[in-house]
Amino acid sequence: MSDTAIRLIAPSGYPHDRAAMARGVARLREAGCTLSGLEVLERSEQRYAGSDAERAADLNALAMADELPDIVLAIRGGYGATRLLAQLHYDALRERLDGSSTVLVGHSDFTALQLALHAQSGLCTFSGPMLGADFGAEALSEFTWRHFWDTVRSPSTQVEWTTAPELELDVKGPLWGGNLAVLCSLIGTPYFPAIDGGILFVEDVGEPPFRIERLLYQLHLSGVLGRQRALLLGDFSQCRPSAYDNGYDLADSFAQIRRASGVPVLGGLPIGHEPDKCTLPFGAPARLQVAGGKAQLSFSGYPHLPPVV
């Protein structure tokens, strides 16, 4: 990680947990990284990390940069990225970033930017850790840290996990996805990419099971889900049923969408709002192999940094 240049951006919520942000900055510096964009940690306007114009400028500035950073890292999620989509300079960003080794990474609300940048610019970004909750966690996840650096410093990598034993699968396609609610909010807009034959991953936080099912049905009824080779379920944190649900839970919602869509639905992918999360390149070619209760997702052909010598 030595001499890795990281540029911080704040496209969504303001950094309410200042201690976590400070820990994240310190950890990255201890790993030999140089950080710029620290001024975004001081911005706040209502629930946002600055005005819409300021937050959009964080990204648009990349199109004019004489020297690109190695990594562009979102500080946190929340809400606010959707407000920026019409203000981004997609042609200029594509011209400057396409073919570069710069890694843009975040998750949760960052999904809106990933969808839009792929739809409008064809850019491959990364679903992965952010400064505060991940790199700045009181107890840093070794899995998250290791998989992030293994991915962004290699032309290809993979993630393996345990899943239901009855499913067998071997499919290839572009890997894409992110936060389920954010993803569904852009269906039917110019910022939603038309991806066929893909491997779609989703995660969410704080949504009760019936809302998760409703969002999955939106993917299904809009025709998006039926055009995919597989649906990968990440973590659904704090997505608890109520007494009114009478025993209906997340497992029921996933089983229902599996029956309704006919698309292979696979659980257990470590991505979402939990400490352990892999780093996944949005739009990169991928292969999913499942057998004997083991799943392996491999991907390649994405922007990556030079390997450490």
C-alpha positions as YAML, in Angstrom:
chain: A
units: angstrom
residues:
- id: 1
  name: MET
  ca: [0.00, 0.00, 0.00]
- id: 2
  name: SER
  ca: [3.05, 2.25, 0.26]
- id: 3
  name: ASP
  ca: [2.79, 5.50, -1.74]
- id: 4
  name: THR
  ca: [-0.83, 4.85, -2.70]
- id: 5
  name: ALA
  ca: [-2.58, 8.17, -3.34]
- id: 6
  name: ILE
  ca: [-6.16, 8.25, -2.02]
- id: 7
  name: ARG
  ca: [-8.60, 11.06, -2.74]
- id: 8
  name: LEU
  ca: [-11.56, 11.32, -0.35]
- id: 9
  name: ILE
  ca: [-14.99, 12.24, -1.66]
- id: 10
  name: ALA
  ca: [-18.25, 12.85, 0.22]
- id: 11
  name: PRO
  ca: [-21.17, 12.39, -2.20]
- id: 12
  name: SER
  ca: [-23.80, 11.63, 0.43]
- id: 13
  name: GLY
  ca: [-24.13, 12.13, 4.19]
- id: 14
  name: TYR
  ca: [-21.89, 14.29, 6.37]
- id: 15
  name: PRO
  ca: [-19.32, 12.54, 8.60]
- id: 16
  name: HIS
  ca: [-21.30, 12.34, 11.83]
- id: 17
  name: ASP
  ca: [-18.87, 9.86, 13.43]
- id: 18
  name: ARG
  ca: [-15.73, 11.99, 13.50]
- id: 19
  name: ALA
  ca: [-13.81, 9.44, 15.58]
- id: 20
  name: ALA
  ca: [-14.34, 6.74, 12.94]
- id: 21
  name: MET
  ca: [-13.20, 9.09, 10.18]
- id: 22
  name: ALA
  ca: [-10.06, 9.93, 12.14]
- id: 23
  name: ARG
  ca: [-9.31, 6.25, 12.69]
- id: 24
  name: GLY
  ca: [-9.76, 5.56, 8.98]
- id: 25
  name: VAL
  ca: [-7.38, 8.35, 8.02]
- id: 26
  name: ALA
  ca: [-4.82, 7.16, 10.56]
- id: 27
  name: ARG
  ca: [-4.98, 3.52, 9.43]
- id: 28
  name: LEU
  ca: [-4.54, 4.39, 5.78]
- id: 29
  name: ARG
  ca: [-1.61, 6.66, 6.59]
- id: 30
  name: GLU
  ca: [-0.03, 3.96, 8.73]
- id: 31
  name: ALA
  ca: [-0.29, 1.65, 5.72]
- id: 32
  name: GLY
  ca: [1.76, 4.13, 3.70]
- id: 33
  name: CYS
  ca: [-1.06, 5.87, 1.83]
- id: 34
  name: THR
  ca: [-1.14, 9.60, 1.16]
- id: 35
  name: LEU
  ca: [-4.56, 11.23, 1.49]
- id: 36
  name: SER
  ca: [-6.05, 14.29, -0.16]
- id: 37
  name: GLY
  ca: [-9.54, 15.74, -0.07]
- id: 38
  name: LEU
  ca: [-9.54, 15.88, 3.72]
- id: 39
  name: GLU
  ca: [-11.57, 19.09, 3.55]
- id: 40
  name: VAL
  ca: [-14.70, 17.03, 2.78]
- id: 41
  name: LEU
  ca: [-14.58, 15.79, 6.37]
- id: 42
  name: GLU
  ca: [-15.37, 19.32, 7.56]
- id: 43
  name: ARG
  ca: [-18.40, 19.94, 5.35]
- id: 44
  name: SER
  ca: [-22.04, 19.66, 6.36]
- id: 45
  name: GLU
  ca: [-25.30, 21.11, 5.09]
- id: 46
  name: GLN
  ca: [-28.46, 19.67, 6.65]
- id: 47
  name: ARG
  ca: [-27.95, 15.89, 6.36]
- id: 48
  name: TYR
  ca: [-25.44, 16.18, 3.51]
- id: 49
  name: ALA
  ca: [-21.66, 16.57, 3.32]
- id: 50
  name: GLY
  ca: [-21.97, 19.99, 1.72]
- id: 51
  name: SER
  ca: [-24.15, 21.45, -1.00]
- id: 52
  name: ASP
  ca: [-25.11, 19.49, -4.09]
- id: 53
  name: ALA
  ca: [-22.69, 21.63, -6.11]
- id: 54
  name: GLU
  ca: [-19.81, 20.89, -3.71]
- id: 55
  name: ARG
  ca: [-20.45, 17.19, -3.65]
- id: 56
  name: ALA
  ca: [-20.79, 16.94, -7.44]
- id: 57
  name: ALA
  ca: [-17.58, 18.93, -7.80]
- id: 58
  name: ASP
  ca: [-15.72, 16.24, -5.85]
- id: 59
  name: LEU
  ca: [-16.34, 13.88, -8.76]
- id: 60
  name: ASN
  ca: [-16.26, 16.32, -11.66]
- id: 61
  name: ALA
  ca: [-12.82, 17.50, -10.54]
- id: 62
  name: LEU
  ca: [-11.45, 14.10, -11.56]
- id: 63
  name: ALA
  ca: [-12.16, 14.92, -15.20]
- id: 64
  name: MET
  ca: [-9.83, 17.92, -15.02]
- id: 65
  name: ALA
  ca: [-7.11, 16.46, -12.81]
- id: 66
  name: ASP
  ca: [-3.58, 16.66, -14.19]
- id: 67
  name: GLU
  ca: [-2.70, 13.62, -12.14]
- id: 68
  name: LEU
  ca: [-5.31, 11.10, -11.05]
- id: 69
  name: PRO
  ca: [-5.23, 9.52, -7.59]
- id: 70
  name: ASP
  ca: [-4.81, 5.78, -7.28]
- id: 71
  name: ILE
  ca: [-8.03, 5.44, -5.28]
- id: 72
  name: VAL
  ca: [-11.11, 7.65, -4.96]
- id: 73
  name: LEU
  ca: [-12.72, 6.65, -1.65]
- id: 74
  name: ALA
  ca: [-16.20, 7.61, -0.42]
- id: 75
  name: ILE
  ca: [-16.22, 8.54, 3.25]
- id: 76
  name: ARG
  ca: [-19.73, 7.19, 3.96]
- id: 77
  name: GLY
  ca: [-23.19, 6.54, 2.54]
- id: 78
  name: GLY
  ca: [-26.54, 7.77, 3.81]
- id: 79
  name: TYR
  ca: [-28.46, 9.66, 1.14]
- id: 80
  name: GLY
  ca: [-27.64, 12.40, -1.35]
- id: 81
  name: ALA
  ca: [-25.86, 10.83, -4.33]
- id: 82
  name: THR
  ca: [-29.07, 10.72, -6.40]
- id: 83
  name: ARG
  ca: [-29.27, 14.52, -6.24]
- id: 84
  name: LEU
  ca: [-25.93, 14.75, -8.05]
- id: 85
  name: LEU
  ca: [-26.61, 12.54, -11.07]
- id: 86
  name: ALA
  ca: [-27.81, 15.29, -13.41]
- id: 87
  name: GLN
  ca: [-24.80, 17.45, -12.49]
- id: 88
  name: LEU
  ca: [-22.01, 15.03, -13.38]
- id: 89
  name: HIS
  ca: [-19.86, 15.56, -16.48]
- id: 90
  name: TYR
  ca: [-20.15, 12.03, -17.85]
- id: 91
  name: ASP
  ca: [-18.39, 12.53, -21.18]
- id: 92
  name: ALA
  ca: [-15.44, 14.26, -19.55]
- id: 93
  name: LEU
  ca: [-15.24, 11.63, -16.81]
- id: 94
  name: ARG
  ca: [-15.26, 8.86, -19.38]
- id: 95
  name: GLU
  ca: [-12.53, 10.55, -21.41]
- id: 96
  name: ARG
  ca: [-10.31, 11.02, -18.36]
- id: 97
  name: LEU
  ca: [-10.96, 7.80, -16.43]
- id: 98
  name: ASP
  ca: [-11.62, 5.15, -19.07]
- id: 99
  name: GLY
  ca: [-8.51, 3.03, -19.39]
- id: 100
  name: SER
  ca: [-6.93, 4.51, -16.27]
- id: 101
  name: SER
  ca: [-5.98, 2.49, -13.20]
- id: 102
  name: THR
  ca: [-7.93, 4.73, -10.82]
- id: 103
  name: VAL
  ca: [-10.22, 2.84, -8.45]
- id: 104
  name: LEU
  ca: [-13.52, 4.48, -7.35]
- id: 105
  name: VAL
  ca: [-14.96, 2.67, -4.36]
- id: 106
  name: GLY
  ca: [-17.89, 2.84, -1.94]
- id: 107
  name: HIS
  ca: [-21.18, 1.12, -1.19]
- id: 108
  name: SER
  ca: [-24.70, 1.80, 0.08]
- id: 109
  name: ASP
  ca: [-25.80, 5.19, -1.33]
- id: 110
  name: PHE
  ca: [-22.70, 5.11, -3.56]
- id: 111
  name: THR
  ca: [-24.67, 2.60, -5.65]
- id: 112
  name: ALA
  ca: [-26.44, 5.52, -7.35]
- id: 113
  name: LEU
  ca: [-23.13, 6.84, -8.66]
- id: 114
  name: GLN
  ca: [-22.00, 3.40, -9.77]
- id: 115
  name: LEU
  ca: [-25.18, 2.84, -11.75]
- id: 116
  name: ALA
  ca: [-25.01, 6.27, -13.37]
- id: 117
  name: LEU
  ca: [-21.30, 6.14, -14.20]
- id: 118
  name: HIS
  ca: [-21.73, 2.76, -15.85]
- id: 119
  name: ALA
  ca: [-24.90, 3.73, -17.72]
- id: 120
  name: GLN
  ca: [-23.64, 7.10, -18.91]
- id: 121
  name: SER
  ca: [-19.87, 6.58, -19.13]
- id: 122
  name: GLY
  ca: [-19.30, 2.83, -19.22]
- id: 123
  name: LEU
  ca: [-16.98, 3.11, -16.23]
- id: 124
  name: CYS
  ca: [-16.17, 0.22, -13.90]
- id: 125
  name: THR
  ca: [-16.22, 1.22, -10.23]
- id: 126
  name: PHE
  ca: [-16.08, -0.87, -7.05]
- id: 127
  name: SER
  ca: [-18.54, -1.85, -4.35]
- id: 128
  name: GLY
  ca: [-16.44, -2.08, -1.25]
- id: 129
  name: PRO
  ca: [-15.32, -0.48, 2.01]
- id: 130
  name: MET
  ca: [-15.55, 3.21, 2.86]
- id: 131
  name: LEU
  ca: [-13.48, 5.43, 5.12]
- id: 132
  name: GLY
  ca: [-15.63, 5.67, 8.23]
- id: 133
  name: ALA
  ca: [-17.59, 2.52, 8.98]
- id: 134
  name: ASP
  ca: [-15.02, 0.17, 7.44]
- id: 135
  name: PHE
  ca: [-11.46, 1.47, 7.54]
- id: 136
  name: GLY
  ca: [-12.38, 3.52, 10.59]
- id: 137
  name: ALA
  ca: [-14.13, 0.75, 12.53]
- id: 138
  name: GLU
  ca: [-13.02, 0.29, 16.13]
- id: 139
  name: ALA
  ca: [-12.11, -3.30, 15.22]
- id: 140
  name: LEU
  ca: [-10.89, -3.40, 11.63]
- id: 141
  name: SER
  ca: [-12.09, -6.44, 9.67]
- id: 142
  name: GLU
  ca: [-9.04, -8.33, 8.46]
- id: 143
  name: PHE
  ca: [-11.15, -9.94, 5.73]
- id: 144
  name: THR
  ca: [-12.36, -6.55, 4.43]
- id: 145
  name: TRP
  ca: [-8.88, -5.02, 4.50]
- id: 146
  name: ARG
  ca: [-7.20, -7.99, 2.85]
- id: 147
  name: HIS
  ca: [-9.80, -8.52, 0.12]
- id: 148
  name: PHE
  ca: [-9.83, -4.82, -0.75]
- id: 149
  name: TRP
  ca: [-6.09, -4.62, -1.33]
- id: 150
  name: ASP
  ca: [-5.95, -8.04, -3.01]
- id: 151
  name: THR
  ca: [-8.63, -6.90, -5.46]
- id: 152
  name: VAL
  ca: [-7.44, -3.39, -6.32]
- id: 153
  name: ARG
  ca: [-3.83, -4.51, -6.78]
- id: 154
  name: SER
  ca: [-4.54, -7.51, -8.99]
- id: 155
  name: PRO
  ca: [-5.96, -7.93, -12.52]
- id: 156
  name: SER
  ca: [-8.17, -10.74, -11.26]
- id: 157
  name: THR
  ca: [-9.35, -12.11, -7.95]
- id: 158
  name: GLN
  ca: [-12.19, -14.06, -6.36]
- id: 159
  name: VAL
  ca: [-14.33, -14.49, -3.29]
- id: 160
  name: GLU
  ca: [-15.61, -17.76, -1.84]
- id: 161
  name: TRP
  ca: [-18.38, -18.44, 0.64]
- id: 162
  name: THR
  ca: [-20.68, -21.15, 1.97]
- id: 163
  name: THR
  ca: [-24.21, -21.34, 0.60]
- id: 164
  name: ALA
  ca: [-27.20, -23.68, 0.28]
- id: 165
  name: PRO
  ca: [-26.05, -27.19, -0.68]
- id: 166
  name: GLU
  ca: [-28.80, -27.97, -3.18]
- id: 167
  name: LEU
  ca: [-27.83, -25.43, -5.87]
- id: 168
  name: GLU
  ca: [-25.38, -26.17, -8.68]
- id: 169
  name: LEU
  ca: [-24.46, -23.40, -11.09]
- id: 170
  name: ASP
  ca: [-21.74, -22.31, -13.49]
- id: 171
  name: VAL
  ca: [-22.49, -19.01, -15.26]
- id: 172
  name: LYS
  ca: [-20.60, -16.06, -16.69]
- id: 173
  name: GLY
  ca: [-21.62, -12.45, -17.15]
- id: 174
  name: PRO
  ca: [-20.97, -8.87, -16.09]
- id: 175
  name: LEU
  ca: [-20.98, -8.42, -12.32]
- id: 176
  name: TRP
  ca: [-23.13, -5.56, -11.05]
- id: 177
  name: GLY
  ca: [-25.43, -4.48, -8.26]
- id: 178
  name: GLY
  ca: [-25.33, -2.80, -4.87]
- id: 179
  name: ASN
  ca: [-27.85, -1.48, -2.40]
- id: 180
  name: LEU
  ca: [-31.28, -2.84, -3.31]
- id: 181
  name: ALA
  ca: [-33.35, 0.24, -2.47]
- id: 182
  name: VAL
  ca: [-31.00, 2.61, -4.28]
- id: 183
  name: LEU
  ca: [-30.82, 0.31, -7.28]
- id: 184
  name: CYS
  ca: [-34.60, 0.05, -7.59]
- id: 185
  name: SER
  ca: [-34.99, 3.83, -7.21]
- id: 186
  name: LEU
  ca: [-33.25, 4.38, -10.56]
- id: 187
  name: ILE
  ca: [-35.12, 1.82, -12.67]
- id: 188
  name: GLY
  ca: [-36.62, 3.58, -15.68]
- id: 189
  name: THR
  ca: [-34.19, 6.51, -15.52]
- id: 190
  name: PRO
  ca: [-31.24, 7.30, -17.84]
- id: 191
  name: TYR
  ca: [-28.95, 6.37, -14.96]
- id: 192
  name: PHE
  ca: [-29.90, 2.70, -14.82]
- id: 193
  name: PRO
  ca: [-27.63, 0.51, -16.98]
- id: 194
  name: ALA
  ca: [-29.11, -1.99, -19.43]
- id: 195
  name: ILE
  ca: [-27.22, -5.14, -18.46]
- id: 196
  name: ASP
  ca: [-28.27, -8.49, -19.90]
- id: 197
  name: GLY
  ca: [-26.92, -11.87, -18.85]
- id: 198
  name: GLY
  ca: [-25.39, -10.39, -15.73]
- id: 199
  name: ILE
  ca: [-24.62, -11.61, -12.24]
- id: 200
  name: LEU
  ca: [-26.59, -9.23, -10.03]
- id: 201
  name: PHE
  ca: [-25.80, -8.77, -6.32]
- id: 202
  name: VAL
  ca: [-27.96, -6.90, -3.79]
- id: 203
  name: GLU
  ca: [-27.83, -5.94, -0.13]
- id: 204
  name: ASP
  ca: [-29.74, -3.62, 2.18]
- id: 205
  name: VAL
  ca: [-30.12, -2.33, 5.72]
- id: 206
  name: GLY
  ca: [-33.07, -1.43, 7.94]
- id: 207
  name: GLU
  ca: [-35.83, -2.60, 5.58]
- id: 208
  name: PRO
  ca: [-38.42, -5.08, 6.91]
- id: 209
  name: PRO
  ca: [-38.79, -8.32, 4.93]
- id: 210
  name: PHE
  ca: [-42.00, -7.30, 3.13]
- id: 211
  name: ARG
  ca: [-40.26, -4.20, 1.76]
- id: 212
  name: ILE
  ca: [-37.33, -6.30, 0.62]
- id: 213
  name: GLU
  ca: [-39.78, -8.55, -1.22]
- id: 214
  name: ARG
  ca: [-41.48, -5.54, -2.76]
- id: 215
  name: LEU
  ca: [-38.14, -4.19, -4.02]
- id: 216
  name: LEU
  ca: [-37.23, -7.59, -5.44]
- id: 217
  name: TYR
  ca: [-40.61, -7.71, -7.15]
- id: 218
  name: GLN
  ca: [-39.83, -4.34, -8.71]
- id: 219
  name: LEU
  ca: [-36.71, -5.88, -10.23]
- id: 220
  name: HIS
  ca: [-38.78, -8.84, -11.37]
- id: 221
  name: LEU
  ca: [-41.81, -7.03, -12.78]
- id: 222
  name: SER
  ca: [-39.66, -4.44, -14.56]
- id: 223
  name: GLY
  ca: [-37.94, -7.26, -16.44]
- id: 224
  name: VAL
  ca: [-34.51, -6.53, -14.97]
- id: 225
  name: LEU
  ca: [-34.22, -9.69, -12.90]
- id: 226
  name: GLY
  ca: [-35.34, -12.02, -15.67]
- id: 227
  name: ARG
  ca: [-32.47, -10.85, -17.87]
- id: 228
  name: GLN
  ca: [-29.84, -11.92, -15.32]
- id: 229
  name: ARG
  ca: [-28.09, -15.27, -14.97]
- id: 230
  name: ALA
  ca: [-28.17, -15.20, -11.17]
- id: 231
  name: LEU
  ca: [-29.14, -13.07, -8.19]
- id: 232
  name: LEU
  ca: [-26.65, -12.98, -5.31]
- id: 233
  name: LEU
  ca: [-27.91, -11.98, -1.88]
- id: 234
  name: GLY
  ca: [-25.52, -10.11, 0.37]
- id: 235
  name: ASP
  ca: [-26.16, -9.02, 3.95]
- id: 236
  name: PHE
  ca: [-29.58, -7.68, 4.89]
- id: 237
  name: SER
  ca: [-28.74, -6.01, 8.18]
- id: 238
  name: GLN
  ca: [-31.42, -5.05, 10.69]
- id: 239
  name: CYS
  ca: [-34.11, -6.24, 8.25]
- id: 240
  name: ARG
  ca: [-36.34, -7.70, 10.93]
- id: 241
  name: PRO
  ca: [-40.01, -8.72, 10.76]
- id: 242
  name: SER
  ca: [-42.66, -7.34, 13.09]
- id: 243
  name: ALA
  ca: [-45.27, -9.16, 15.15]
- id: 244
  name: TYR
  ca: [-47.78, -8.47, 12.37]
- id: 245
  name: ASP
  ca: [-45.76, -10.63, 9.97]
- id: 246
  name: ASN
  ca: [-46.91, -13.83, 11.73]
- id: 247
  name: GLY
  ca: [-43.66, -15.68, 11.09]
- id: 248
  name: TYR
  ca: [-43.01, -14.27, 7.61]
- id: 249
  name: ASP
  ca: [-39.34, -13.35, 7.37]
- id: 250
  name: LEU
  ca: [-36.47, -12.69, 4.97]
- id: 251
  name: ALA
  ca: [-36.19, -16.35, 4.03]
- id: 252
  name: ASP
  ca: [-39.84, -16.28, 2.92]
- id: 253
  name: SER
  ca: [-39.32, -13.16, 0.82]
- id: 254
  name: PHE
  ca: [-36.29, -14.69, -0.91]
- id: 255
  name: ALA
  ca: [-38.13, -17.97, -1.51]
- id: 256
  name: GLN
  ca: [-41.04, -16.09, -3.05]
- id: 257
  name: ILE
  ca: [-38.88, -14.15, -5.51]
- id: 258
  name: ARG
  ca: [-37.08, -17.37, -6.41]
- id: 259
  name: ARG
  ca: [-40.43, -18.98, -7.30]
- id: 260
  name: ALA
  ca: [-41.77, -15.93, -9.10]
- id: 261
  name: SER
  ca: [-38.71, -15.11, -11.20]
- id: 262
  name: GLY
  ca: [-37.26, -18.53, -11.99]
- id: 263
  name: VAL
  ca: [-33.79, -16.99, -11.67]
- id: 264
  name: PRO
  ca: [-31.19, -18.77, -9.50]
- id: 265
  name: VAL
  ca: [-31.07, -16.97, -6.15]
- id: 266
  name: LEU
  ca: [-28.00, -17.54, -4.01]
- id: 267
  name: GLY
  ca: [-27.37, -16.28, -0.47]
- id: 268
  name: GLY
  ca: [-24.32, -15.67, 1.68]
- id: 269
  name: LEU
  ca: [-22.25, -13.21, -0.37]
- id: 270
  name: PRO
  ca: [-20.22, -11.07, 2.08]
- id: 271
  name: ILE
  ca: [-21.27, -7.60, 0.92]
- id: 272
  name: GLY
  ca: [-23.36, -4.95, 2.64]
- id: 273
  name: HIS
  ca: [-23.54, -3.22, 6.00]
- id: 274
  name: GLU
  ca: [-21.60, -5.74, 8.07]
- id: 275
  name: PRO
  ca: [-17.92, -5.61, 9.10]
- id: 276
  name: ASP
  ca: [-16.83, -8.33, 6.65]
- id: 277
  name: LYS
  ca: [-17.30, -7.26, 3.04]
- id: 278
  name: CYS
  ca: [-15.59, -8.15, -0.19]
- id: 279
  name: THR
  ca: [-14.67, -5.66, -2.90]
- id: 280
  name: LEU
  ca: [-16.56, -6.22, -6.16]
- id: 281
  name: PRO
  ca: [-15.91, -4.51, -9.52]
- id: 282
  name: PHE
  ca: [-19.18, -3.15, -10.91]
- id: 283
  name: GLY
  ca: [-19.41, -4.10, -14.60]
- id: 284
  name: ALA
  ca: [-16.41, -6.44, -14.77]
- id: 285
  name: PRO
  ca: [-16.59, -9.88, -16.42]
- id: 286
  name: ALA
  ca: [-17.26, -12.54, -13.80]
- id: 287
  name: ARG
  ca: [-17.82, -16.26, -13.38]
- id: 288
  name: LEU
  ca: [-19.99, -17.81, -10.66]
- id: 289
  name: GLN
  ca: [-19.47, -21.47, -9.78]
- id: 290
  name: VAL
  ca: [-21.61, -23.19, -7.17]
- id: 291
  name: ALA
  ca: [-21.47, -26.83, -6.09]
- id: 292
  name: GLY
  ca: [-21.61, -28.80, -2.85]
- id: 293
  name: GLY
  ca: [-22.61, -25.82, -0.73]
- id: 294
  name: LYS
  ca: [-19.60, -23.78, -1.86]
- id: 295
  name: ALA
  ca: [-19.75, -20.70, -4.08]
- id: 296
  name: GLN
  ca: [-16.88, -19.05, -5.90]
- id: 297
  name: LEU
  ca: [-17.19, -15.73, -7.69]
- id: 298
  name: SER
  ca: [-14.16, -14.78, -9.80]
- id: 299
  name: PHE
  ca: [-13.72, -11.56, -11.75]
- id: 300
  name: SER
  ca: [-11.16, -9.83, -13.94]
- id: 301
  name: GLY
  ca: [-10.74, -7.08, -16.52]
- id: 302
  name: TYR
  ca: [-11.28, -4.19, -14.08]
- id: 303
  name: PRO
  ca: [-9.13, -1.13, -13.25]
- id: 304
  name: HIS
  ca: [-6.37, -2.03, -10.83]
- id: 305
  name: LEU
  ca: [-3.26, -0.52, -9.34]
- id: 306
  name: PRO
  ca: [0.24, -1.73, -10.13]
- id: 307
  name: PRO
  ca: [1.21, -4.65, -7.89]
- id: 308
  name: VAL
  ca: [3.50, -3.94, -4.98]
- id: 309
  name: VAL
  ca: [7.07, -4.83, -5.91]
...
